Each structure stands twice: as structure tokens, then as C-alpha cells.
Amino acid sequence: MTALYAFVGAAIVACALFMILSRNLVRVLLGLSLLATGANLLLSLVGNVRSEQPPIIADGQQTLGTAADPLAQALVLTAIVIGFALTVVLAVLVLRAWRAEHTVDSRQVDSAEALGPPQERDPTNV
Amino acid sequence: MSDALLVLTPVAVPFVGAVLALLLRERVAAARGVGMIALVTLAVLSLALFRRTAGGARLVGSVFGGWPQPFGIGFSASLPGAALVLVTALVALACAIYALSDIGPRRRRAGYDALMLAMIGAVNGAFLTDDLFNLYVWFELALISALGLLTLDRRRTQIDGAIRYAAFGMLAATFILLGIGMIYGITGTLDITRAAAALAAGSPSVGSAVAAALLLGGFALKAGLFPFHLWLPASYHTAPVTVAALFAGLLTKMGFYALLLVFAGLFGVGSGGVAAAQLVPALGLIAGATMVVCAAGALAQTDMRRLLAYHVIAQVGYMMAALALSTREGLAAAIFYMVHSIIVQANLFLGAGLIRRASGSWDLTRTGGMVRQEPLFAVLFAVPVLSLAGIPPLSGFFAKLIVIRESFDAGMAWLGAVGLLAGLMTIVSMALFWSDACWKDPRSGRTQRRLPGSALLAMAMLSAATVAIGLAPGWLWTVAQLSAKALGDLG
């Protein structure tokens, strides 16, 4: 069961990496979002997901026993929130790029690479 | 002020300032004032914090939420974190003074003050945290505020640069997260000290090797090391120059600090740890390639910002070379280099901004005449240029000397030789840079603009720090050695 989880997580990460290699910026965006999902799945695997016991230390005990590790789940929740925020920021950037260049092909979104004309007026001090 | 409170201030002060600056961003003067007050306060408190820890003491902050260890997230200040917090405060303050003339009302209304303070807070958080997952969170926070700063003007070039920056940054963050998850799976704790002890007690496994590789990949991407350096020269030059100076000074060094913390602290490289031993040869190769490839890349550039961006990475290569030696002295050399490099890189970008202001172009071939027009600037700018090139008696000479001496001492003479080769290319590149911008006659038919005094003051602060390290390197070397001891003793 754990091995199945691990393989599913690895497969998701592999798909995500394949998508990130695409030239289409929307695919890159979806790939990064998928990569975060794969990472979260693998992270939750760390915390013994098979148990259905509530994570409450029994009376008189010092350790948790067989229950799932709540700390790993807290990490996954935090990582989901952070990943969501970053995905939204990247989505906004891709949207701005599409509005400016009318393309999502990363070969054509290259104005930073081209540096622009050297005399281009910088909006310094405006 | 109690120790626990003092440890929290380098994070708390910038974030309180960021919230205030965000609320006041339509009132430009007020936001600017909040930013300045927050950074002056931060500088004073960082100095107090550094004085408390300079002897090698470890100030325990607090564990958030009052959770018992190993469940809580701990915050503490010790070397090298406290020293880096102090240098961060110095660079941030200098950049804020420079920004008085570089960042105008429109950029401030776009949220410059709030984003800058948030980024400083995140950098400080990474320097002070005891918790691996918390370290990841600070990196993400720094990434988000850096993206905001990078796109302040919302120009096409900035959106393009920010997409590259964001895509590589998110990829790196996910690798870091996976690595941290594996460390948690192996050791059952996220506290760096406890995890290091658990790794040192256990035998190396496939899991720890994979975790080390993932963390190396993630943090090397953040630090801009070869072969993951391509995003950096493709994005830094699009940012406003004050922001580029902050990025160049702080962000790659934050990535390298995390590499130090993970490899020297967590895996015990340099103090006999074997959990990441299989990766140590790779560290040397990465370092050598970074130094040579990026110093050569800088030689090919005429755009000042891009030239300096290549040098930023080449310098991280020297730090990586020091780490790759895996000796206690090597770690100290890396920390010495880091302090020197943060100050010099920020100063170089500030200087490039002033050359652009005077001559109207970022292209070196179109600049010139700074010696005659602005002799004070030419002197102030010569300090970081000569320091980066490694000319005595400035800080860069001692930093390079220590790294190369230690690599010969540690039996990795080839790495020292590569460092010397890259150093030669740096000297050529910097000599061309300074003589093009300062010595050459300016283009005819163009009146040069005067430089603002506040910007020169900012450069003077950083140049003075560089000269001070150069005149009294022994003091910083002692701090660096105590830092290396603190890192090595974690496990």
C-alpha cells in the first residue's frame, strides 16, 4: 500500500517535470502546480497515512502508538497554502505576458533576454 | 530587552513595518518614513543581537505556540546567523538611502516599501530559524516578495524576467520541500539540531542520500550555482537597480547559507558526518564550474547589470569551493566570503545604477567620463570593483586568499587553481568595467546628469565596510571561525 502511494507520487512528479519542460507557459504553470501536488502526496506519506486512529496519546502513554502523524499533515496543509499562493502569482505573470505579447510560447516571451534598446528610457524616479 | 524578544526582532520589526507601509502606500512620504524607521531600528537591534552572540553564545529565542520540543518551531540566534542578520541590516539600510533618489512615488505606490521590508524579514527569518520546514517557508516568502519587487514597473521585460525567476524558484522550492520531507521521515524531527544528531547517530541510507541530493538541487538553484544559474542573469537586470542590489546582496547568499546549514550543520560535512559523503565530490565540481563558467560569462557582457549578475554567481562559486573542502577552516572561509560578498555585490549594483544615471545607458560602451565628472563617485566605486577583483588590502583579497589557501591545505589544489583562474578573469572583467565607465571619454554631445548626494552616501557606507574588513580581517576571521565551530557542533 505504501509502495503504491510512493509510485503514484513519483508518477505525478514525473508528469509534472515533463510538463515544466514544455514551451507553453500555461503548461509550465500547470506543471508546477502538479509538482506541488506530487510533493504534498509524498510528504503525507511520511506521516503513516494508513492508520485511521485519531492522533491522541492514550491515557498513561508517552507516545502516539499507531495513529497517523498529525505534524506531517500540518506540513502538507501549509505547503498547499504556500503552493497555491505561488501558483496564483505565476498565473498573474503569465496572464500579463499574454496580454503584452499575445502569446504563451516561451520562445516569443523574450523581451528580458533581448534587453530592449539600450537607450530605452527607464521610468526611473517617476 | 529580554533575549527571547531580541531574537525575534529582526523578523518582527520588518514585518510590522511592512504592514504599516502597505496601509500607508498611497501616502508616499509616510511609507518612505516607515521603511526608513524600520530599517534604522532593525540595524540597531541587529547590532545588539550580534554583540550578544559575537563570543559564540547561542541566544535561545522562543518556541512558537509554547509546544514542547521536538514539536515546536524554534527560533534562536547564534553565529553565523546573527552576523548575517547584521550585514543584511547594513545593506538594507544603504539600499533604502539609495532608494530616496532611485525609487520614485509611482514605485512606492506600487508597494516598494512593504515588499522590501517583507523580503528583509524573510531573509532574517531564514538566518534565525531552527526548523527545516520553517526555513522552506521563509524561502517562499522571500520569493513572493522578490517577485513583487521585480515587477514594480510592470514593464514587459520585468514580466518576462519574473516568469523565469518564478518558475525556477517554484521548482527549487518543491525540491527543498521534498528533501525536508525525507529528512523528517528519516529522523522524525524538523529541528535542525535534533535532526543532525539523529543523522549522525544513524548509518547513511538511500533515503538520506536522496534527501541530500534534493536539498542540494533546491538550494543550489536558489543560490544560482552552475548548472542551475541560467535564471539569474535572465531576470536580475530587469529589476529597478535598488532592488537588483538587494537581490544580488541577499538572495543568492540566503540560498548559500541554507546550503551551509544543511551540509555543514545537518549532514555534518566538515565535522566527520557521512550522511552526505557521496555528494561532497560533486560540491567541488559544481564550485569549480560555477567559478569559471560565470567569470567567463561576465567577460562576454557589456550590459552592466548582466555583467554584474554573472559575477554574483561566480562569487557564490568561491563560497561553494570553500564548503566543498569539507574542513572546519573551509567552512570559516565560506562564511568570511559570504559577509564580504553581500556588501560588495550590493555596492556594485548601486554604482552601476549611478553610472546609468549619469550617462543614460546601461551599456558599458556608451558610458564614460565618471572620473572627471564625479571624482568622488569614481573613488567610492573603485572600492567594490577592486575588492571583487581581489586587490589588497580590500576585503575581497583576504576572502579569496583564505579560500585558495585552504583549498591547497585541504589537498584540493585543483580547486584552488580553478579559483585563481577565475580570479584572473574577474580582474580583467573588473578592470575593463572601471576603465570603461570612469576613465574613457564620455560620448560627445551628451550632458551628464549630476549624482544625488544620498546615493553617494549609501555607496560610501558600503565602501567603508569593505575597507574596514580589509584593514582588520583578523576580527572577521575570528567571527567566521566561531561560526564554523557553531555549525559543525550542531550534529
HADDOCK unambig.tbl for C-alpha pairs under 7 A between the chains (distance, minus, plus):
assign (segid A and resid 32 and name CA) (segid B and resid 171 and name CA) 6.90 0.50 0.50
assign (segid A and resid 36 and name CA) (segid B and resid 174 and name CA) 6.25 0.50 0.50
assign (segid A and resid 39 and name CA) (segid B and resid 174 and name CA) 6.71 0.50 0.50
assign (segid A and resid 39 and name CA) (segid B and resid 178 and name CA) 5.90 0.50 0.50
assign (segid A and resid 43 and name CA) (segid B and resid 178 and name CA) 6.87 0.50 0.50
assign (segid A and resid 43 and name CA) (segid B and resid 181 and name CA) 5.43 0.50 0.50
assign (segid A and resid 46 and name CA) (segid B and resid 181 and name CA) 6.91 0.50 0.50
assign (segid A and resid 46 and name CA) (segid B and resid 185 and name CA) 5.18 0.50 0.50
assign (segid A and resid 86 and name CA) (segid B and resid 144 and name CA) 6.95 0.50 0.50
assign (segid A and resid 90 and name CA) (segid B and resid 163 and name CA) 6.77 0.50 0.50
assign (segid A and resid 90 and name CA) (segid B and resid 166 and name CA) 6.53 0.50 0.50
assign (segid A and resid 93 and name CA) (segid B and resid 159 and name CA) 6.09 0.50 0.50
assign (segid A and resid 93 and name CA) (segid B and resid 163 and name CA) 6.26 0.50 0.50
assign (segid A and resid 96 and name CA) (segid B and resid 159 and name CA) 6.99 0.50 0.50
assign (segid A and resid 97 and name CA) (segid B and resid 159 and name CA) 6.27 0.50 0.50
assign (segid A and resid 97 and name CA) (segid B and resid 160 and name CA) 6.83 0.50 0.50
assign (segid A and resid 100 and name CA) (segid B and resid 156 and name CA) 6.64 0.50 0.50
assign (segid A and resid 109 and name CA) (segid B and resid 160 and name CA) 6.26 0.50 0.50
assign (segid A and resid 110 and name CA) (segid B and resid 160 and name CA) 6.45 0.50 0.50
assign (segid A and resid 111 and name CA) (segid B and resid 156 and name CA) 6.56 0.50 0.50
assign (segid A and resid 111 and name CA) (segid B and resid 157 and name CA) 4.96 0.50 0.50
assign (segid A and resid 111 and name CA) (segid B and resid 160 and name CA) 6.50 0.50 0.50
assign (segid A and resid 112 and name CA) (segid B and resid 157 and name CA) 4.35 0.50 0.50
assign (segid A and resid 112 and name CA) (segid B and resid 158 and name CA) 6.85 0.50 0.50
assign (segid A and resid 112 and name CA) (segid B and resid 160 and name CA) 5.77 0.50 0.50
assign (segid A and resid 112 and name CA) (segid B and resid 161 and name CA) 5.66 0.50 0.50
assign (segid A and resid 112 and name CA) (segid B and resid 234 and name CA) 6.56 0.50 0.50
assign (segid A and resid 112 and name CA) (segid B and resid 235 and name CA) 6.96 0.50 0.50
assign (segid A and resid 112 and name CA) (segid B and resid 238 and name CA) 6.64 0.50 0.50
assign (segid A and resid 113 and name CA) (segid B and resid 234 and name CA) 6.10 0.50 0.50
assign (segid A and resid 118 and name CA) (segid B and resid 361 and name CA) 6.16 0.50 0.50
assign (segid A and resid 118 and name CA) (segid B and resid 362 and name CA) 6.56 0.50 0.50
assign (segid A and resid 118 and name CA) (segid B and resid 363 and name CA) 6.42 0.50 0.50
assign (segid A and resid 119 and name CA) (segid B and resid 361 and name CA) 5.99 0.50 0.50
assign (segid A and resid 124 and name CA) (segid B and resid 102 and name CA) 6.34 0.50 0.50
assign (segid A and resid 124 and name CA) (segid B and resid 103 and name CA) 6.97 0.50 0.50
assign (segid A and resid 125 and name CA) (segid B and resid 101 and name CA) 6.92 0.50 0.50
assign (segid A and resid 125 and name CA) (segid B and resid 102 and name CA) 5.64 0.50 0.50
assign (segid A and resid 125 and name CA) (segid B and resid 103 and name CA) 5.62 0.50 0.50
assign (segid A and resid 125 and name CA) (segid B and resid 104 and name CA) 4.16 0.50 0.50
assign (segid A and resid 126 and name CA) (segid B and resid 104 and name CA) 4.98 0.50 0.50
assign (segid A and resid 126 and name CA) (segid B and resid 105 and name CA) 6.16 0.50 0.50
assign (segid A and resid 126 and name CA) (segid B and resid 106 and name CA) 5.59 0.50 0.50
